[in-house]
Amino acid sequence: MPTKYVDDFEIEFTAEQLPGTNKWGAYVTIYTQSANPMHLATVYPKHRVAADQSFASEAAAEAEAEKAGTLTLAQLRSSKP
């Protein structure tokens, strides 16, 4: 599962084959540090991005997930007080 680190955040971006098709879906989960050093806190639970889109390849889905994860993290950070 590809992972990207941005400051104290970990973005996991994945592609999963959609059931009954040859198409792929793009998924993102975002974590940050927690009070327990053995665990991460989920700030954005696993979510299918571009839910109305499917992708012809795993690589294309992962690329879309990475792009969406970066944008989602920017939105999360800007909404923090």
C-alpha positions as CSV (number, residue, x, y, z in Angstrom):
1,M,0.0,0.0,0.0
2,P,1.7,3.2,-1.1
3,T,2.2,5.8,1.6
4,K,3.1,9.5,1.5
5,Y,4.3,11.5,4.5
6,V,3.6,15.2,4.9
7,D,4.8,16.7,8.2
8,D,3.0,14.7,10.9
9,F,0.5,13.1,8.6
10,E,0.6,9.8,6.8
11,I,-1.5,9.5,3.6
12,E,-2.3,5.9,2.4
13,F,-3.5,5.8,-1.1
14,T,-4.7,2.6,-2.6
15,A,-6.4,1.1,-5.6
16,E,-8.9,-1.8,-5.3
17,Q,-10.5,-3.7,-8.1
18,L,-14.2,-3.0,-8.2
19,P,-16.3,-6.2,-7.7
20,G,-17.5,-7.8,-10.9
21,T,-15.5,-5.5,-13.2
22,N,-12.1,-5.0,-14.6
23,K,-12.1,-1.4,-13.3
24,W,-10.3,0.0,-10.3
25,G,-11.5,2.4,-7.5
26,A,-9.2,4.9,-5.7
27,Y,-9.1,5.1,-1.9
28,V,-7.5,7.4,0.7
29,T,-6.9,7.2,4.4
30,I,-5.1,9.9,6.4
31,Y,-3.5,9.4,9.8
32,T,-1.6,11.5,12.3
33,Q,0.3,10.9,15.5
34,S,-1.7,10.0,18.6
35,A,-0.9,10.2,22.3
36,N,0.1,6.5,22.1
37,P,3.3,6.2,20.1
38,M,2.4,2.7,19.1
39,H,-0.8,3.8,17.2
40,L,-1.8,6.4,14.7
41,A,-5.0,8.5,14.9
42,T,-7.2,8.4,11.9
43,V,-8.2,11.9,10.8
44,Y,-9.8,10.8,7.5
45,P,-11.1,7.2,7.4
46,K,-10.7,5.1,4.3
47,H,-12.8,6.7,1.7
48,R,-13.3,6.1,-2.0
49,V,-12.4,9.2,-3.9
50,A,-13.9,10.1,-7.2
51,A,-16.8,7.7,-6.4
52,D,-18.4,8.3,-9.7
53,Q,-15.2,7.3,-11.5
54,S,-13.5,4.0,-12.2
55,F,-10.1,3.6,-13.6
56,A,-8.7,1.2,-16.3
57,S,-5.6,0.4,-14.3
58,E,-4.4,0.0,-10.8
59,A,-1.7,2.7,-11.4
60,A,-4.2,5.2,-12.7
61,A,-6.4,4.7,-9.6
62,E,-3.4,5.0,-7.3
63,A,-2.4,8.3,-9.0
64,E,-5.9,9.7,-8.6
65,A,-5.9,8.6,-4.9
66,E,-2.6,10.2,-4.2
67,K,-3.7,13.5,-5.8
68,A,-7.0,13.4,-3.9
69,G,-5.2,12.6,-0.6
70,T,-2.9,15.6,-1.0
71,L,-5.9,17.9,-1.7
72,T,-7.9,16.4,1.2
73,L,-5.0,16.9,3.6
74,A,-4.7,20.5,2.5
75,Q,-8.5,21.0,3.2
76,L,-8.2,19.3,6.6
77,R,-5.3,21.5,7.6
78,S,-7.0,24.8,6.4
79,S,-10.1,24.0,8.5
80,K,-8.1,23.5,11.7
81,P,-8.3,26.5,14.1
